[in-house]
């Protein structure tokens, strides 16, 4: 049923990483993940971060779509 979900996650990460590498190759700034590190630490680690993103994003909007 959701056999395509892992593929979509990989393609999403690949497109963002590819964009960052292409920007760097064209003279843009280096990729800096210090802001992401601070966000992970504030949320308590990777697992709580992703749970909070899920709860504050798609799950909170689901009620609005369904009425």
N, CA, C and O atoms as a GROMACS GRO file, in nm:
protein
  268
    1UNK      N    1   0.082  -0.119   0.000
    1UNK     CA    2   0.000   0.000   0.000
    1UNK      C    3   0.087   0.126   0.000
    1UNK      O    4   0.066   0.215  -0.082
    2UNK      N    5   0.181   0.133   0.090
    2UNK     CA    6   0.270   0.248   0.093
    2UNK      C    7   0.410   0.210   0.048
    2UNK      O    8   0.509   0.259   0.104
    3UNK      N    9   0.419   0.125  -0.050
    3UNK     CA   10   0.550   0.079  -0.096
    3UNK      C   11   0.633   0.191  -0.158
    3UNK      O   12   0.755   0.180  -0.166
    4UNK      N   13   0.569   0.298  -0.200
    4UNK     CA   14   0.639   0.409  -0.264
    4UNK      C   15   0.690   0.511  -0.163
    4UNK      O   16   0.770   0.597  -0.201
    5UNK      N   17   0.648   0.505  -0.038
    5UNK     CA   18   0.687   0.606   0.062
    5UNK      C   19   0.837   0.612   0.085
    5UNK      O   20   0.892   0.722   0.087
    6UNK      N   21   0.908   0.499   0.104
    6UNK     CA   22   1.054   0.509   0.121
    6UNK      C   23   1.123   0.570  -0.001
    6UNK      O   24   1.219   0.646   0.014
    7UNK      N   25   1.076   0.538  -0.119
    7UNK     CA   26   1.134   0.596  -0.240
    7UNK      C   27   1.114   0.747  -0.242
    7UNK      O   28   1.206   0.821  -0.279
    8UNK      N   29   0.997   0.794  -0.203
    8UNK     CA   30   0.972   0.938  -0.202
    8UNK      C   31   1.059   1.009  -0.098
    8UNK      O   32   1.105   1.121  -0.122
    9UNK      N   33   1.082   0.945   0.017
    9UNK     CA   34   1.170   1.004   0.117
    9UNK      C   35   1.313   1.015   0.064
    9UNK      O   36   1.380   1.117   0.085
   10UNK      N   37   1.360   0.911  -0.003
   10UNK     CA   38   1.495   0.913  -0.059
   10UNK      C   39   1.506   1.018  -0.168
   10UNK      O   40   1.606   1.091  -0.174
   11UNK      N   41   1.406   1.029  -0.254
   11UNK     CA   42   1.410   1.129  -0.361
   11UNK      C   43   1.406   1.271  -0.306
   11UNK      O   44   1.468   1.361  -0.361
   12UNK      N   45   1.332   1.291  -0.198
   12UNK     CA   46   1.328   1.423  -0.136
   12UNK      C   47   1.464   1.463  -0.081
   12UNK      O   48   1.511   1.574  -0.106
   13UNK      N   49   1.527   1.373  -0.008
   13UNK     CA   50   1.660   1.401   0.046
   13UNK      C   51   1.760   1.421  -0.067
   13UNK      O   52   1.845   1.510  -0.060
   14UNK      N   53   1.751   1.339  -0.171
   14UNK     CA   54   1.845   1.349  -0.283
   14UNK      C   55   1.829   1.482  -0.356
   14UNK      O   56   1.929   1.540  -0.399
   15UNK      N   57   1.708   1.530  -0.372
   15UNK     CA   58   1.688   1.657  -0.441
   15UNK      C   59   1.742   1.775  -0.360
   15UNK      O   60   1.801   1.867  -0.417
   16UNK      N   61   1.723   1.772  -0.229
   16UNK     CA   62   1.775   1.880  -0.145
   16UNK      C   63   1.927   1.877  -0.142
   16UNK      O   64   1.993   1.980  -0.154
   17UNK      N   65   1.984   1.757  -0.124
   17UNK     CA   66   2.130   1.744  -0.123
   17UNK      C   67   2.189   1.782  -0.258
   17UNK      O   68   2.292   1.849  -0.264
   18UNK      N   69   2.124   1.741  -0.366
   18UNK     CA   70   2.172   1.777  -0.499
   18UNK      C   71   2.167   1.927  -0.522
   18UNK      O   72   2.259   1.983  -0.582
   19UNK      N   73   2.062   1.992  -0.475
   19UNK     CA   74   2.053   2.137  -0.487
   19UNK      C   75   2.162   2.208  -0.409
   19UNK      O   76   2.219   2.307  -0.456
   20UNK      N   77   2.192   2.159  -0.290
   20UNK     CA   78   2.298   2.220  -0.208
   20UNK      C   79   2.434   2.202  -0.275
   20UNK      O   80   2.515   2.294  -0.276
   21UNK      N   81   2.459   2.083  -0.330
   21UNK     CA   82   2.587   2.059  -0.397
   21UNK      C   83   2.598   2.140  -0.526
   21UNK      O   84   2.706   2.190  -0.557
   22UNK      N   85   2.489   2.153  -0.599
   22UNK     CA   86   2.491   2.232  -0.721
   22UNK      C   87   2.514   2.380  -0.690
   22UNK      O   88   2.588   2.448  -0.761
   23UNK      N   89   2.450   2.430  -0.586
   23UNK     CA   90   2.470   2.569  -0.547
   23UNK      C   91   2.616   2.593  -0.509
   23UNK      O   92   2.673   2.696  -0.546
   24UNK      N   93   2.674   2.500  -0.437
   24UNK     CA   94   2.816   2.514  -0.398
   24UNK      C   95   2.905   2.510  -0.521
   24UNK      O   96   3.002   2.586  -0.530
   25UNK      N   97   2.875   2.422  -0.617
   25UNK     CA   98   2.955   2.411  -0.738
   25UNK      C   99   2.946   2.537  -0.823
   25UNK      O  100   3.040   2.569  -0.897
   26UNK      N  101   2.836   2.609  -0.813
   26UNK     CA  102   2.818   2.732  -0.890
   26UNK      C  103   2.866   2.856  -0.815
   26UNK      O  104   2.839   2.968  -0.858
   27UNK      N  105   2.935   2.836  -0.704
   27UNK     CA  106   2.993   2.948  -0.631
   27UNK      C  107   2.913   2.995  -0.512
   27UNK      O  108   2.941   3.102  -0.457
   28UNK      N  109   2.815   2.919  -0.472
   28UNK     CA  110   2.734   2.957  -0.357
   28UNK      C  111   2.805   2.927  -0.226
   28UNK      O  112   2.919   2.881  -0.226
   29UNK      N  113   2.737   2.952  -0.116
   29UNK     CA  114   2.799   2.928   0.015
   29UNK      C  115   2.809   2.780   0.047
   29UNK      O  116   2.739   2.697  -0.010
   30UNK      N  117   2.899   2.748   0.140
   30UNK     CA  118   2.911   2.610   0.189
   30UNK      C  119   2.784   2.572   0.265
   30UNK      O  120   2.715   2.657   0.320
   31UNK      N  121   2.757   2.443   0.267
   31UNK     CA  122   2.644   2.392   0.345
   31UNK      C  123   2.680   2.400   0.492
   31UNK      O  124   2.785   2.350   0.534
   32UNK      N  125   2.594   2.463   0.572
   32UNK     CA  126   2.619   2.481   0.715
   32UNK      C  127   2.502   2.421   0.791
   32UNK      O  128   2.389   2.468   0.780
   33UNK      N  129   2.530   2.318   0.868
   33UNK     CA  130   2.424   2.249   0.942
   33UNK      C  131   2.421   2.284   1.090
   33UNK      O  132   2.360   2.212   1.169
   34UNK      N  133   2.486   2.394   1.128
   34UNK     CA  134   2.488   2.430   1.270
   34UNK      C  135   2.349   2.468   1.320
   34UNK      O  136   2.317   2.441   1.436
   35UNK      N  137   2.267   2.530   1.237
   35UNK     CA  138   2.131   2.564   1.278
   35UNK      C  139   2.048   2.438   1.298
   35UNK      O  140   1.968   2.431   1.392
   36UNK      N  141   2.066   2.340   1.213
   36UNK     CA  142   1.993   2.213   1.227
   36UNK      C  143   2.037   2.141   1.354
   36UNK      O  144   1.955   2.079   1.421
   37UNK      N  145   2.165   2.148   1.385
   37UNK     CA  146   2.215   2.083   1.506
   37UNK      C  147   2.150   2.145   1.630
   37UNK      O  148   2.111   2.074   1.722
   38UNK      N  149   2.139   2.276   1.632
   38UNK     CA  150   2.074   2.343   1.743
   38UNK      C  151   1.927   2.307   1.755
   38UNK      O  152   1.875   2.293   1.866
   39UNK      N  153   1.860   2.291   1.642
   39UNK     CA  154   1.719   2.254   1.643
   39UNK      C  155   1.701   2.112   1.695
   39UNK      O  156   1.608   2.085   1.771
   40UNK      N  157   1.788   2.020   1.654
   40UNK     CA  158   1.782   1.883   1.704
   40UNK      C  159   1.804   1.880   1.855
   40UNK      O  160   1.734   1.807   1.926
   41UNK      N  161   1.899   1.957   1.904
   41UNK     CA  162   1.926   1.958   2.049
   41UNK      C  163   1.811   2.018   2.127
   41UNK      O  164   1.778   1.970   2.236
   42UNK      N  165   1.748   2.122   2.073
   42UNK     CA  166   1.635   2.184   2.140
   42UNK      C  167   1.518   2.087   2.150
   42UNK      O  168   1.448   2.083   2.252
   43UNK      N  169   1.496   2.008   2.045
   43UNK     CA  170   1.385   1.913   2.043
   43UNK      C  171   1.414   1.788   2.125
   43UNK      O  172   1.322   1.711   2.153
   44UNK      N  173   1.539   1.764   2.163
   44UNK     CA  174   1.572   1.647   2.243
   44UNK      C  175   1.631   1.532   2.165
   44UNK      O  176   1.645   1.422   2.219
   45UNK      N  177   1.666   1.553   2.042
   45UNK     CA  178   1.724   1.447   1.959
   45UNK      C  179   1.645   1.428   1.831
   45UNK      O  180   1.549   1.499   1.804
   46UNK      N  181   1.687   1.330   1.752
   46UNK     CA  182   1.625   1.310   1.621
   46UNK      C  183   1.482   1.258   1.631
   46UNK      O  184   1.393   1.309   1.562
   47UNK      N  185   1.458   1.159   1.716
   47UNK     CA  186   1.323   1.100   1.724
   47UNK      C  187   1.219   1.202   1.771
   47UNK      O  188   1.115   1.216   1.706
   48UNK      N  189   1.241   1.273   1.882
   48UNK     CA  190   1.142   1.373   1.922
   48UNK      C  191   1.126   1.485   1.819
   48UNK      O  192   1.017   1.539   1.803
   49UNK      N  193   1.234   1.519   1.750
   49UNK     CA  194   1.225   1.622   1.646
   49UNK      C  195   1.128   1.579   1.536
   49UNK      O  196   1.040   1.656   1.498
   50UNK      N  197   1.144   1.457   1.486
   50UNK     CA  198   1.058   1.411   1.377
   50UNK      C  199   0.914   1.390   1.423
   50UNK      O  200   0.821   1.413   1.346
   51UNK      N  201   0.895   1.348   1.547
   51UNK     CA  202   0.759   1.335   1.600
   51UNK      C  203   0.694   1.473   1.610
   51UNK      O  204   0.577   1.488   1.574
   52UNK      N  205   0.768   1.573   1.658
   52UNK     CA  206   0.711   1.707   1.668
   52UNK      C  207   0.680   1.766   1.532
   52UNK      O  208   0.581   1.837   1.516
   53UNK      N  209   0.763   1.738   1.432
   53UNK     CA  210   0.736   1.786   1.297
   53UNK      C  211   0.609   1.719   1.243
   53UNK      O  212   0.528   1.785   1.178
   54UNK      N  213   0.593   1.591   1.268
   54UNK     CA  214   0.474   1.518   1.221
   54UNK      C  215   0.349   1.571   1.289
   54UNK      O  216   0.247   1.592   1.223
   55UNK      N  217   0.354   1.592   1.420
   55UNK     CA  218   0.237   1.637   1.494
   55UNK      C  219   0.201   1.781   1.457
   55UNK      O  220   0.083   1.812   1.441
   56UNK      N  221   0.300   1.868   1.444
   56UNK     CA  222   0.269   2.008   1.414
   56UNK      C  223   0.242   2.033   1.267
   56UNK      O  224   0.193   2.140   1.231
   57UNK      N  225   0.271   1.937   1.182
   57UNK     CA  226   0.251   1.955   1.038
   57UNK      C  227   0.127   1.885   0.988
   57UNK      O  228   0.016   1.935   1.004
   58UNK      N  229   0.146   1.768   0.926
   58UNK     CA  230   0.034   1.702   0.860
   58UNK      C  231  -0.079   1.658   0.952
   58UNK      O  232  -0.196   1.664   0.914
   59UNK      N  233  -0.047   1.612   1.072
   59UNK     CA  234  -0.154   1.565   1.161
   59UNK      C  235  -0.242   1.680   1.210
   59UNK      O  236  -0.363   1.662   1.226
   60UNK      N  237  -0.183   1.796   1.234
   60UNK     CA  238  -0.264   1.908   1.280
   60UNK      C  239  -0.351   1.965   1.168
   60UNK      O  240  -0.457   2.022   1.196
   61UNK      N  241  -0.310   1.949   1.044
   61UNK     CA  242  -0.390   1.999   0.932
   61UNK      C  243  -0.497   1.900   0.889
   61UNK      O  244  -0.591   1.938   0.818
   62UNK      N  245  -0.486   1.776   0.930
   62UNK     CA  246  -0.581   1.673   0.887
   62UNK      C  247  -0.724   1.707   0.930
   62UNK      O  248  -0.817   1.686   0.853
   63UNK      N  249  -0.741   1.759   1.049
   63UNK     CA  250  -0.876   1.793   1.096
   63UNK      C  251  -0.938   1.902   1.010
   63UNK      O  252  -1.058   1.901   0.986
   64UNK      N  253  -0.858   1.995   0.963
   64UNK     CA  254  -0.909   2.101   0.877
   64UNK      C  255  -0.956   2.049   0.743
   64UNK      O  256  -1.055   2.097   0.688
   65UNK      N  257  -0.886   1.951   0.690
   65UNK     CA  258  -0.925   1.894   0.561
   65UNK      C  259  -1.054   1.814   0.573
   65UNK      O  260  -1.137   1.812   0.482
   66UNK      N  261  -1.069   1.748   0.685
   66UNK     CA  262  -1.185   1.659   0.701
   66UNK      C  263  -1.308   1.733   0.753
   66UNK      O  264  -1.419   1.680   0.747
   67UNK      N  265  -1.289   1.853   0.803
   67UNK     CA  266  -1.402   1.930   0.850
   67UNK      C  267  -1.438   1.893   0.986
   67UNK      O  268  -1.532   1.948   1.042
   0.00000   0.00000   0.00000
